[in-house]
Amino acid sequence: MKRVRCPKCDTFIAFDETQYTSGQRLVFECNNCRKQFGIRIGISKLRQTQKEENATISLTTQEHPCGYLHVIENVFHYKQILPLQLGDNIIGHYMKGNNINCPIETVDPSMDMTHCILNVTRDRYNRLKYTIRDAPSNTGTFVDNELLGINERRVIYNGTLFTIGATSIILHT
């Protein structure tokens, strides 16, 4: 099953893509806003499919020993893998021209463009240390269901779940 998003109200419409051939055009009508729109089945020439993107990112995480973030799929976006680098990793809502290095492609209205900052450093034993803080954002950053205070920094570890807006993210080191 594939999902397409209504361009007017962002409602998802599911359909079975196996019933159609590559290059075929489909017309949908949104049940929510009655907007009619069309799509073409197949691979876009401008953008890789999401599976290819995630496979490419998974390969690059092996080259970057700093770990990665696993954005859990929900009603606002699909699963995403974001590689981390040493220093500040600014996490937020993706928008063209936004100067952040961990952009999340989402329509989540509660996520800010610069929501939180995950700092990756090395400790005195040369081990990686991960520290998260709010950017500050309008809705806050939650680590293990606890809201980070203003100017609070928290050390997080492999498998830590943190939430920004309505988006949950798992740290993999």
PLY file of the C-alpha trace (Angstrom):
ply
format ascii 1.0
element vertex 173
property float x
property float y
property float z
element edge 172
property int vertex1
property int vertex2
end_header
0.00 0.00 0.00
1.18 3.49 -0.88
-0.02 6.77 0.56
-0.39 10.11 -1.20
-0.98 13.39 0.54
-3.71 15.82 -0.52
-1.98 19.03 -1.67
-4.71 21.17 -0.10
-5.36 19.71 3.37
-2.45 17.19 3.80
-4.82 14.26 4.39
-3.33 10.88 3.44
-5.07 8.70 0.84
-3.98 5.05 0.63
-4.05 2.96 -2.55
-2.64 -0.34 -3.80
0.17 0.51 -6.25
0.50 -3.09 -7.46
-2.69 -2.72 -9.52
-1.11 -0.06 -11.75
1.81 0.05 -14.18
4.75 2.44 -14.18
3.96 5.68 -16.00
0.20 5.43 -15.48
-1.63 8.57 -14.26
-4.12 8.34 -11.39
-6.68 10.93 -10.29
-7.72 11.15 -6.64
-10.43 13.09 -4.83
-9.78 13.91 -1.18
-12.62 12.77 1.09
-11.84 15.59 3.50
-11.74 18.72 1.30
-12.97 17.34 -2.07
-9.81 18.52 -3.87
-9.05 16.58 -7.05
-5.41 15.95 -7.96
-3.40 13.58 -10.11
-0.17 11.62 -9.74
1.94 9.51 -12.07
2.99 6.04 -10.96
6.73 5.38 -11.16
10.06 6.74 -10.02
10.54 10.49 -10.14
13.45 11.73 -12.23
14.06 14.56 -9.77
14.18 12.63 -6.51
15.18 9.13 -5.46
12.59 6.90 -3.87
12.54 6.87 -0.09
13.90 3.31 0.11
16.92 4.28 -1.98
17.48 7.40 0.15
17.37 5.42 3.39
19.71 2.76 1.96
22.17 5.50 0.95
21.95 7.09 4.38
22.43 3.70 6.08
25.62 3.20 4.10
26.89 6.64 5.05
26.28 6.00 8.77
28.93 3.31 8.58
31.33 5.97 7.31
30.29 8.35 10.11
31.03 6.70 13.44
29.03 9.37 15.32
25.75 7.45 15.05
22.38 8.43 13.65
18.84 9.45 14.57
15.89 7.23 13.70
12.75 9.34 13.18
9.74 7.11 13.87
6.97 7.16 11.27
3.69 8.75 12.30
0.76 10.57 10.65
2.98 13.57 9.78
5.91 11.83 8.05
7.57 8.56 7.04
10.52 6.89 8.78
13.75 8.85 8.32
17.40 8.16 9.19
19.57 11.21 9.94
23.37 10.76 10.32
25.12 12.69 13.10
28.43 14.54 13.03
30.80 15.81 15.70
29.71 19.16 17.12
26.22 20.67 17.10
23.53 18.81 15.16
20.60 21.20 14.79
17.34 19.27 14.51
14.16 20.79 13.14
11.49 21.06 10.49
12.83 20.86 6.93
12.33 23.94 4.81
14.22 24.89 1.70
16.99 27.34 2.61
16.88 26.46 6.34
20.47 26.13 7.55
20.19 23.04 9.77
22.11 19.77 9.45
19.39 17.34 10.69
16.25 18.36 8.80
13.09 16.29 9.29
10.71 16.26 6.35
7.32 16.61 8.04
4.06 18.55 8.12
4.02 18.47 11.93
2.79 21.96 12.95
4.26 21.61 16.45
7.87 21.21 15.26
9.97 24.37 14.94
12.49 24.98 12.18
15.28 24.84 14.78
13.71 22.75 17.53
16.61 21.25 19.49
20.37 20.77 19.35
22.17 17.46 19.82
25.86 17.99 20.57
28.29 15.15 19.87
31.71 15.42 21.55
34.43 13.11 22.81
35.12 12.69 26.51
38.57 12.36 28.06
38.56 8.61 27.28
37.86 9.40 23.59
34.31 7.98 23.81
31.42 9.78 22.14
29.18 11.83 24.42
25.70 12.99 23.33
24.09 16.04 24.94
20.67 17.40 23.98
19.12 20.81 24.68
16.07 22.72 23.51
16.77 25.37 20.84
14.41 27.01 22.43
11.22 25.83 20.76
7.55 26.67 21.17
6.47 23.18 22.30
9.61 21.99 24.10
11.81 18.92 23.88
10.97 15.79 25.89
13.59 13.19 26.86
12.08 9.94 28.17
8.76 11.83 28.64
10.35 14.58 30.76
10.34 18.15 29.49
13.78 19.75 29.28
13.90 23.00 31.20
15.13 26.31 29.85
18.90 26.10 29.31
18.89 22.48 30.57
21.28 20.06 28.90
20.88 16.33 29.26
23.31 13.56 28.40
21.59 10.85 26.37
22.71 7.37 25.41
22.13 4.69 22.77
18.42 3.88 22.54
17.23 7.08 24.23
13.82 8.20 22.98
13.20 11.93 22.72
10.22 13.82 21.35
10.01 17.14 19.53
6.52 18.32 18.70
4.57 15.18 17.76
7.70 13.43 16.44
9.55 10.70 18.32
13.23 10.06 17.63
15.58 7.32 18.82
19.34 7.88 19.16
21.55 5.09 17.77
25.25 5.36 18.63
0 1
1 2
2 3
3 4
4 5
5 6
6 7
7 8
8 9
9 10
10 11
11 12
12 13
13 14
14 15
15 16
16 17
17 18
18 19
19 20
20 21
21 22
22 23
23 24
24 25
25 26
26 27
27 28
28 29
29 30
30 31
31 32
32 33
33 34
34 35
35 36
36 37
37 38
38 39
39 40
40 41
41 42
42 43
43 44
44 45
45 46
46 47
47 48
48 49
49 50
50 51
51 52
52 53
53 54
54 55
55 56
56 57
57 58
58 59
59 60
60 61
61 62
62 63
63 64
64 65
65 66
66 67
67 68
68 69
69 70
70 71
71 72
72 73
73 74
74 75
75 76
76 77
77 78
78 79
79 80
80 81
81 82
82 83
83 84
84 85
85 86
86 87
87 88
88 89
89 90
90 91
91 92
92 93
93 94
94 95
95 96
96 97
97 98
98 99
99 100
100 101
101 102
102 103
103 104
104 105
105 106
106 107
107 108
108 109
109 110
110 111
111 112
112 113
113 114
114 115
115 116
116 117
117 118
118 119
119 120
120 121
121 122
122 123
123 124
124 125
125 126
126 127
127 128
128 129
129 130
130 131
131 132
132 133
133 134
134 135
135 136
136 137
137 138
138 139
139 140
140 141
141 142
142 143
143 144
144 145
145 146
146 147
147 148
148 149
149 150
150 151
151 152
152 153
153 154
154 155
155 156
156 157
157 158
158 159
159 160
160 161
161 162
162 163
163 164
164 165
165 166
166 167
167 168
168 169
169 170
170 171
171 172
